[in-house]
Amino acid sequence: MNIISKIKKSVTRQLFTITFLVFIIFITCTTAIQSIFFGRFYIDKKKSDLEQTMIKFKTNYDKTDDPDKIKEIMSSIEDSHNVKLAILDKYGKLKFIVSYDNEKLDESRIRAINSAIKSSNIDPTMTSKTINNGKPLVFISDKPKDPIKDIISVDFDKKKGEILFAISSLQPVNEASSVIKEFYIYFLIIAIFVILILSLFYSHAITKPLVILNKSALKMADLDFSQKSNIKRDDEIGSLSNTLNFLSENLFKSLNSLRSANLKLEKDIEKERELEKMRKEFVAAASHELKTPISLIEGYAEAIKDGVFSDSKEHDYYLDVIIDESKIMGNLVYDMLQISQLESGRLILNKENFYLDKMLDDIISKFSTLINQKNIELHAKIDKSVKINADWNKIEQVINNFLTNAIRYTNKNEIINIYLKYDNPYFTFSIENSSNPMSDEQLSKIWDRFYKVDKSGNRKLGGTGLGLTIVKNILILHKFDFGVRNTALGIEFYFSNAPSNSDIL
């Protein structure tokens, strides 16, 4: 039912119906008008032509009295207008006709003209009518028994006192009209068939681009902008096609922009949730880390206040504990502030060009005392003239952290290896120390806040638990590759500006 309804309402069907009906009505009306008015039109046209011929003849006839000239005028008009001319006296008797030097032809012409004169009933009344009207009389001859009628024109020439007479045969139009009517029947049948086909093609040609535009519009309604209406025309439909394509492109761009904005918003919301989660975890972890030094400071401060120490040596020990725990709290707070600054994106790197190998020489020299105290065997394989572009202070902080951890977790008389490899423009720095291998879980969590490999509670070894988190954020800001891995010796930390698949890593 819906399909039938759609067909009834389709533009193609409506256009076809209208076009077909217009052509049929036009052809039918044309045929009817010709059938009805053809005979009358033919007679009126013949009368009008004969009247004009008579006026022309009278005008030229009045200009001359030369018989030869008159004969020439009459002969010329007869040949060009297919009429017979005659000059009558004022009583209606034949006075002069053109002779063609053919006896039979001339006799036939005389009989025809006399017969026409007789049937015309020319009398003084008719003559006076032409004078009063100022133009020739034109009428059809009265010959009931003769199927072929004549059209006759009569005019009175006052100048010469003669009657000018013209006759033209009127072909029988009834028979011709019936033939034409029969012809129109066949013509109408063929015309209907031709119009039917032409209307179908015409309707299809007009509506085809509309169907294409409709398909494109339906695709757009489904948010599919891949289909374009490639209609190359210079009319309103072509303009509509271009407008629809322009609308499609703009909607596609706007929708993509909206999607991008939504994705960005979703990412921002997710990031905000992650940050909020991280803040809560950070506050919880920081509170836990601060709880121990605060408790120790509180306990030893109360002991000093209550005077529970036995001698000055114990008193000094209590004070040293308070000072050490205060330093731990200070370091923890400093690290917390630094992480907050790094993760918020507010930190701006102060990049400069410097030689990393020279920085390493200075750092190793600075840590030499700690290394010697534990009798650690240090091996440094450092390429020279390693020029990099980075924030000096932040890279120094990273290397200090790596080396501090290596010294802290390396037992006495064991080994630390420092490497700096350079393959212009790429470098890789790494520190390897003797140690037990880490589990996969430890390797994956080593960069997390407050994560400590040492679970013994040794506060001298543990640090704040934020150092490697700070290192991670510094290296991320520099867009350096970094990581930790187990080696044959123990543990190795590294960072590099080389691609992850580079041989230098």
C-alpha positions as CSV (number, residue, x, y, z in Angstrom):
1,M,0.0,0.0,0.0
2,N,2.9,2.4,0.9
3,I,4.6,1.6,-2.5
4,I,1.4,2.5,-4.4
5,S,1.0,5.6,-2.4
6,K,4.5,6.6,-3.1
7,I,4.0,6.0,-6.9
8,K,0.9,8.1,-6.9
9,K,2.7,10.9,-5.1
10,S,5.9,10.7,-7.1
11,V,7.0,13.7,-9.1
12,T,7.7,11.6,-12.1
13,R,4.1,10.4,-12.3
14,Q,2.7,13.9,-11.7
15,L,5.0,15.4,-14.3
16,F,4.2,12.7,-16.8
17,T,0.4,13.1,-16.3
18,I,0.5,16.9,-16.6
19,T,2.8,16.8,-19.7
20,F,0.7,14.1,-21.4
21,L,-2.6,15.8,-20.7
22,V,-1.3,19.2,-21.9
23,F,-0.1,17.7,-25.2
24,I,-3.3,15.7,-25.7
25,I,-5.5,18.7,-25.0
26,F,-3.5,20.9,-27.3
27,I,-3.5,18.4,-30.2
28,T,-7.2,17.6,-29.7
29,C,-8.2,21.3,-29.7
30,T,-6.0,21.9,-32.7
31,T,-7.6,19.0,-34.6
32,A,-11.1,20.1,-33.6
33,I,-10.6,23.7,-34.6
34,Q,-9.1,22.8,-38.0
35,S,-12.0,20.3,-38.6
36,I,-14.7,22.8,-37.7
37,F,-13.3,26.1,-39.1
38,F,-11.2,24.9,-42.1
39,G,-14.0,25.3,-44.7
40,R,-15.0,28.7,-43.5
41,F,-11.5,29.9,-43.3
42,Y,-10.8,28.7,-46.8
43,I,-13.7,30.6,-48.2
44,D,-13.0,33.8,-46.3
45,K,-9.3,33.6,-47.4
46,K,-10.3,33.2,-51.1
47,K,-12.8,36.1,-50.8
48,S,-10.1,38.3,-49.2
49,D,-7.5,37.4,-51.9
50,L,-10.0,38.0,-54.7
51,E,-10.9,41.4,-53.3
52,Q,-7.3,42.4,-53.1
53,T,-6.7,41.2,-56.6
54,M,-9.7,43.3,-57.9
55,I,-8.3,46.4,-56.1
56,K,-4.9,45.8,-57.7
57,F,-6.5,45.3,-61.1
58,K,-8.6,48.4,-60.9
59,T,-5.7,50.6,-59.8
60,N,-3.5,49.5,-62.7
61,Y,-6.4,49.6,-65.2
62,D,-7.2,53.3,-64.4
63,K,-3.6,54.3,-65.2
64,T,-3.8,53.5,-68.9
65,D,-6.1,53.4,-72.0
66,D,-3.7,51.5,-74.2
67,P,-5.3,48.1,-75.2
68,D,-2.0,46.3,-75.3
69,K,-1.0,47.6,-71.9
70,I,-4.4,46.6,-70.5
71,K,-4.1,43.2,-72.0
72,E,-0.6,42.9,-70.4
73,I,-1.9,43.9,-67.0
74,M,-4.8,41.5,-67.1
75,S,-2.7,38.6,-68.3
76,S,-0.1,39.2,-65.6
77,I,-2.8,39.3,-62.8
78,E,-4.5,36.2,-64.2
79,D,-1.3,34.2,-64.2
80,S,-0.1,35.3,-60.8
81,H,-3.4,35.0,-58.9
82,N,-5.1,32.2,-60.8
83,V,-8.2,34.2,-61.7
84,K,-10.2,35.2,-64.8
85,L,-10.7,38.9,-65.5
86,A,-13.2,40.6,-67.7
87,I,-14.4,44.1,-68.5
88,L,-18.2,44.7,-68.9
89,D,-20.1,47.7,-70.0
90,K,-22.3,49.5,-67.6
91,Y,-25.2,47.2,-68.5
92,G,-23.3,44.0,-67.5
93,K,-22.5,42.8,-71.1
94,L,-19.1,41.3,-71.8
95,K,-16.9,43.9,-73.4
96,F,-13.3,42.6,-73.2
97,I,-11.3,39.6,-72.1
98,V,-7.7,38.5,-72.7
99,S,-7.3,36.4,-75.8
100,Y,-4.7,33.7,-75.8
101,D,-4.9,33.0,-79.6
102,N,-6.4,29.6,-78.9
103,E,-9.9,29.4,-80.2
104,K,-11.1,26.5,-78.0
105,L,-9.5,28.0,-74.9
106,D,-10.9,31.5,-75.7
107,E,-14.4,30.0,-76.3
108,S,-14.2,28.1,-73.0
109,R,-13.2,31.2,-71.1
110,I,-16.0,33.2,-72.7
111,R,-18.6,30.6,-71.8
112,A,-17.4,30.4,-68.2
113,I,-17.3,34.2,-67.8
114,N,-20.8,34.6,-69.4
115,S,-22.2,31.8,-67.1
116,A,-20.7,33.6,-64.1
117,I,-22.1,36.9,-65.2
118,K,-25.5,35.4,-65.7
119,S,-25.5,33.8,-62.3
120,S,-24.3,37.0,-60.7
121,N,-27.4,39.0,-61.7
122,I,-25.4,42.2,-62.3
123,D,-27.8,45.2,-62.2
124,P,-27.6,48.9,-61.4
125,T,-28.3,48.1,-57.7
126,M,-25.1,46.1,-57.5
127,T,-23.2,48.9,-59.2
128,S,-24.4,51.5,-56.7
129,K,-23.3,49.3,-53.8
130,T,-19.8,49.2,-55.0
131,I,-19.8,53.0,-55.4
132,N,-21.3,53.5,-51.9
133,N,-19.0,51.0,-50.2
134,G,-15.9,52.2,-51.9
135,K,-14.7,48.7,-52.4
136,P,-15.4,45.7,-54.6
137,L,-18.3,43.3,-54.0
138,V,-17.3,39.7,-53.4
139,F,-19.7,36.8,-53.3
140,I,-20.2,33.1,-54.2
141,S,-21.9,32.3,-57.4
142,D,-25.4,30.8,-57.2
143,K,-25.1,27.5,-59.2
144,P,-27.2,24.8,-57.3
145,K,-26.5,22.1,-59.8
146,D,-22.8,22.7,-60.1
147,P,-20.7,21.2,-57.3
148,I,-17.9,23.6,-58.0
149,K,-18.8,27.1,-56.9
150,D,-17.1,30.3,-58.1
151,I,-16.1,33.3,-56.1
152,I,-16.9,36.5,-58.0
153,S,-15.8,40.0,-57.4
154,V,-17.5,43.0,-59.1
155,D,-16.3,46.7,-59.0
156,F,-17.6,49.7,-60.9
157,D,-15.0,52.0,-62.6
158,K,-16.5,55.5,-62.5
159,K,-13.7,56.9,-64.5
160,K,-14.3,54.8,-67.5
161,G,-18.0,53.9,-66.9
162,E,-17.3,50.2,-66.9
163,I,-17.7,47.1,-64.7
164,L,-14.6,45.2,-63.7
165,F,-15.3,41.5,-63.3
166,A,-13.2,38.8,-61.6
167,I,-13.8,35.1,-61.1
168,S,-11.9,32.4,-59.2
169,S,-13.0,28.8,-58.8
170,L,-13.8,27.6,-55.3
171,Q,-12.6,24.1,-54.8
172,P,-15.0,21.7,-53.0
173,V,-13.8,21.8,-49.4
174,N,-16.3,19.4,-47.9
175,E,-14.6,16.3,-49.4
176,A,-11.2,17.6,-48.4
177,S,-12.4,18.4,-44.9
178,S,-13.8,14.9,-44.4
179,V,-10.5,13.4,-45.6
180,I,-8.6,15.7,-43.2
181,K,-10.9,14.6,-40.4
182,E,-10.2,11.0,-41.1
183,F,-6.5,11.8,-41.3
184,Y,-6.7,13.5,-38.0
185,I,-8.1,10.3,-36.3
186,Y,-5.0,8.3,-37.4
187,F,-2.8,11.3,-36.6
188,L,-4.3,11.6,-33.1
189,I,-3.7,7.9,-32.4
190,I,-0.1,8.1,-33.5
191,A,0.4,11.4,-31.7
192,I,-1.0,10.0,-28.4
193,F,1.5,7.1,-28.7
194,V,4.4,9.4,-29.5
195,I,3.5,11.8,-26.7
196,L,3.2,9.0,-24.3
197,I,6.8,7.9,-25.0
198,L,8.1,11.4,-25.1
199,S,6.3,12.3,-21.8
200,L,7.9,9.3,-20.1
201,F,11.4,10.2,-21.3
202,Y,10.8,13.9,-20.5
203,S,9.5,13.1,-17.0
204,H,12.3,10.7,-16.3
205,A,14.9,13.2,-17.5
206,I,13.5,16.0,-15.3
207,T,13.1,13.8,-12.2
208,K,16.3,11.7,-12.4
209,P,18.5,14.5,-10.9
210,L,15.8,15.0,-8.2
211,V,16.0,11.3,-7.3
212,I,19.8,11.6,-7.0
213,L,19.5,14.7,-4.8
214,N,17.0,12.9,-2.7
215,K,19.3,10.0,-2.2
216,S,22.1,12.4,-1.2
217,A,19.8,14.1,1.2
218,L,18.7,10.8,2.8
219,K,22.4,9.8,3.2
220,M,23.0,13.2,4.9
221,A,20.0,12.6,7.2
222,D,21.8,9.3,8.3
223,L,25.0,11.4,8.9
224,D,26.7,9.7,5.8
225,F,28.4,12.5,3.8
226,S,30.3,10.2,1.4
227,Q,27.8,10.4,-1.5
228,K,27.9,13.5,-3.6
229,S,25.3,14.6,-6.2
230,N,27.6,15.1,-9.2
231,I,25.0,16.9,-11.4
232,K,26.7,19.1,-14.0
233,R,24.0,21.5,-15.0
234,D,23.7,25.3,-15.4
235,D,20.1,25.5,-14.2
236,E,18.3,25.6,-10.8
237,I,18.8,21.8,-10.3
238,G,22.5,22.2,-10.9
239,S,22.6,25.1,-8.4
240,L,20.6,23.0,-5.9
241,S,23.1,20.1,-6.4
242,N,26.1,22.4,-5.7
243,T,24.3,23.9,-2.6
244,L,23.6,20.4,-1.3
245,N,27.2,19.3,-1.8
246,F,28.4,22.5,-0.1
247,L,26.0,21.8,2.8
248,S,27.2,18.2,3.0
249,E,30.9,19.4,3.2
250,N,30.1,22.0,5.9
251,L,28.0,19.5,7.9
252,F,30.8,16.9,7.6
253,K,33.4,19.4,8.8
254,S,31.2,20.7,11.6
255,L,30.3,17.1,12.7
256,N,34.0,16.2,12.7
257,S,34.8,19.3,14.7
258,L,32.0,18.4,17.1
259,R,33.2,14.9,17.5
260,S,36.8,16.1,18.0
261,A,35.5,18.5,20.6
262,N,33.5,15.7,22.3
263,L,36.5,13.4,22.3
264,K,38.7,16.1,23.7
265,L,36.0,16.8,26.3
266,E,35.8,13.1,27.2
267,K,39.6,12.9,27.5
268,D,39.6,16.1,29.6
269,I,36.9,14.7,31.9
270,E,38.7,11.3,32.1
271,K,42.0,13.2,32.8
272,E,40.3,15.2,35.5
273,R,38.9,12.0,37.0
274,E,42.4,10.5,36.9
275,L,43.9,13.6,38.5
276,E,41.2,13.6,41.2
277,K,41.9,9.9,41.8
278,M,45.7,10.6,41.8
279,R,45.2,13.5,44.2
280,K,43.2,11.3,46.6
281,E,45.7,8.5,46.4
282,F,48.5,11.1,46.7
283,V,47.0,12.7,49.8
284,A,46.4,9.3,51.4
285,A,49.9,8.1,50.6
286,A,51.5,11.4,51.7
287,S,49.5,11.3,54.9
288,H,50.7,7.8,55.6
289,E,54.3,8.8,54.9
290,L,54.1,11.9,57.0
291,K,52.5,10.0,59.9
292,T,55.7,8.2,60.9
293,P,58.0,11.2,61.1
294,I,55.3,13.3,62.8
295,S,54.7,10.5,65.4
296,L,58.5,10.2,66.0
297,I,58.9,13.9,66.4
298,E,55.9,14.1,68.7
299,G,57.1,11.2,70.8
300,Y,60.7,12.4,71.2
301,A,59.6,15.9,71.8
302,E,57.3,14.8,74.7
303,A,60.1,12.6,76.1
304,I,62.4,15.7,76.2
305,K,59.6,17.8,77.7
306,D,59.0,15.1,80.4
307,G,62.8,14.7,81.0
308,V,62.8,10.9,80.6
309,F,66.4,10.9,79.2
310,S,69.1,9.6,81.6
311,D,72.0,11.8,80.5
312,S,73.0,14.4,78.0
313,K,74.0,11.9,75.4
314,E,70.5,10.4,75.3
315,H,69.1,14.0,75.2
316,D,71.2,14.7,72.1
317,Y,70.0,11.5,70.5
318,Y,66.4,12.5,71.0
319,L,67.2,15.9,69.4
320,D,69.0,14.2,66.5
321,V,66.0,12.0,65.8
322,I,63.7,15.0,65.7
323,I,66.1,16.9,63.4
324,D,66.4,13.8,61.1
325,E,62.7,13.3,60.9
326,S,62.1,17.0,60.3
327,K,64.5,16.7,57.3
328,I,62.7,13.7,56.0
329,M,59.4,15.6,56.3
330,G,61.0,18.6,54.5
331,N,62.3,16.4,51.7
332,L,58.9,14.7,51.4
333,V,57.0,18.0,51.2
334,Y,59.5,19.4,48.7
335,D,59.2,16.2,46.5
336,M,55.4,16.4,46.8
337,L,55.4,20.0,45.6
338,Q,57.8,19.2,42.7
339,I,55.6,16.3,41.6
340,S,52.5,18.5,41.7
341,Q,54.3,21.1,39.5
342,L,55.5,18.5,37.0
343,E,52.1,16.7,36.7
344,S,50.1,19.9,36.4
345,G,52.1,20.9,33.3
346,R,53.0,24.3,34.8
347,L,56.7,23.5,34.8
348,I,58.6,25.1,31.8
349,L,61.9,23.4,30.9
350,N,64.9,25.8,30.6
351,K,66.6,24.0,27.8
352,E,70.1,24.7,26.7
353,N,73.0,22.9,24.8
354,F,75.6,21.3,27.0
355,Y,78.0,18.3,27.1
356,L,76.5,15.4,29.1
357,D,79.9,13.7,29.5
358,K,81.2,16.8,31.4
359,M,78.2,16.8,33.7
360,L,78.8,13.1,34.4
361,D,82.4,13.8,35.3
362,D,81.3,16.4,37.8
363,I,78.6,14.2,39.4
364,I,80.9,11.2,39.7
365,S,83.4,13.4,41.4
366,K,80.8,14.7,43.8
367,F,79.7,11.2,44.8
368,S,83.2,9.8,45.0
369,T,83.3,10.0,48.8
370,L,80.1,7.9,49.2
371,I,81.4,5.4,46.7
372,N,84.7,5.1,48.5
373,Q,83.0,4.7,51.9
374,K,81.3,1.5,50.7
375,N,84.4,0.5,48.7
376,I,82.2,0.2,45.6
377,E,84.0,-0.6,42.4
378,L,82.9,2.0,39.8
379,H,83.3,1.5,36.1
380,A,82.5,4.4,33.8
381,K,82.5,4.0,30.1
382,I,81.6,7.5,28.8
383,D,81.8,8.7,25.2
384,K,83.2,12.2,24.8
385,S,81.7,15.3,23.3
386,V,78.1,14.2,23.9
387,K,76.2,17.4,23.2
388,I,72.5,17.4,24.1
389,N,69.7,20.0,24.3
390,A,67.9,19.7,27.7
391,D,67.3,21.4,31.1
392,W,70.7,21.1,32.9
393,N,69.2,21.2,36.4
394,K,66.5,18.6,35.7
395,I,68.9,16.1,33.9
396,E,71.3,16.5,36.8
397,Q,68.5,15.7,39.2
398,V,67.7,12.6,37.2
399,I,71.3,11.3,37.2
400,N,71.7,12.2,40.9
401,N,68.7,10.1,41.7
402,F,69.8,7.1,39.6
403,L,73.3,7.2,41.1
404,T,72.0,7.8,44.7
405,N,69.7,4.7,44.4
406,A,72.6,2.7,42.9
407,I,74.9,3.6,45.8
408,R,72.1,3.1,48.3
409,Y,71.1,-0.4,47.2
410,T,74.7,-1.7,46.3
411,N,76.4,-3.6,49.0
412,K,80.0,-2.9,50.0
413,N,82.7,-4.2,47.7
414,E,80.2,-4.6,44.8
415,I,80.1,-3.0,41.3
416,I,78.4,0.1,39.7
417,N,78.7,0.6,35.9
418,I,78.0,3.9,34.3
419,Y,77.6,4.1,30.5
420,L,77.2,7.0,28.1
421,K,76.9,5.9,24.5
422,Y,76.8,8.4,21.6
423,D,75.8,7.9,18.0
424,N,75.2,11.4,16.7
425,P,72.5,12.7,17.2
426,Y,71.4,10.0,19.6
427,F,72.7,9.1,23.1
428,T,71.9,6.6,25.8
429,F,72.8,7.0,29.5
430,S,72.5,4.1,31.9
431,I,73.6,3.1,35.5
432,E,73.9,-0.6,36.4
433,N,74.5,-1.8,39.9
434,S,75.0,-5.2,41.6
435,S,71.6,-6.2,43.0
436,N,69.1,-9.0,43.2
437,P,66.8,-9.1,40.1
438,M,63.4,-7.5,40.4
439,S,60.1,-9.2,39.7
440,D,57.9,-8.1,36.9
441,E,55.5,-6.5,39.4
442,Q,58.4,-4.6,40.9
443,L,59.6,-3.4,37.5
444,S,56.1,-2.2,36.6
445,K,55.5,-0.3,39.8
446,I,59.0,1.1,40.3
447,W,58.0,4.5,38.9
448,D,54.8,4.8,41.1
449,R,54.5,7.3,44.0
450,F,55.7,6.0,47.4
451,Y,56.6,2.6,45.9
452,K,59.6,1.2,47.7
453,V,61.4,-2.0,46.7
454,D,62.8,-2.3,50.2
455,K,59.9,-3.4,52.5
456,S,62.0,-3.8,55.6
457,G,61.1,-0.4,56.9
458,N,64.7,0.7,56.9
459,R,64.3,4.5,56.7
460,K,67.9,5.0,55.7
461,L,67.4,3.0,52.5
462,G,63.8,3.8,51.7
463,G,64.0,7.5,50.9
464,T,60.7,9.4,50.3
465,G,59.4,7.0,47.6
466,L,58.9,9.9,45.2
467,G,62.3,10.2,43.6
468,L,61.7,7.9,40.6
469,T,58.2,9.5,40.1
470,I,59.9,12.9,39.8
471,V,62.5,11.3,37.4
472,K,59.7,9.8,35.3
473,N,57.9,13.2,34.9
474,I,61.1,15.0,34.0
475,L,62.0,12.5,31.3
476,I,58.5,12.6,29.9
477,L,58.7,16.4,29.7
478,H,62.0,16.0,27.7
479,K,60.3,13.3,25.5
480,F,63.1,10.9,26.3
481,D,62.8,7.1,26.3
482,F,63.5,5.6,29.7
483,G,63.1,2.4,31.7
484,V,64.5,-0.1,34.1
485,R,65.6,-3.7,33.4
486,N,67.2,-6.7,35.0
487,T,70.8,-7.5,33.8
488,A,73.4,-10.2,34.5
489,L,74.9,-7.9,37.1
490,G,71.7,-6.7,38.7
491,I,69.5,-3.7,37.9
492,E,70.0,-1.1,35.1
493,F,68.2,2.3,34.9
494,Y,68.5,4.3,31.6
495,F,67.2,7.2,29.5
496,S,67.8,8.1,25.9
497,N,66.8,10.4,23.0
498,A,67.0,7.5,20.5
499,P,64.0,5.8,19.0
500,S,62.8,2.7,20.8
501,N,64.1,0.4,18.1
502,S,67.5,2.0,17.9
503,D,70.6,-0.2,18.4
504,I,72.0,2.4,20.8
505,L,69.5,1.5,23.5
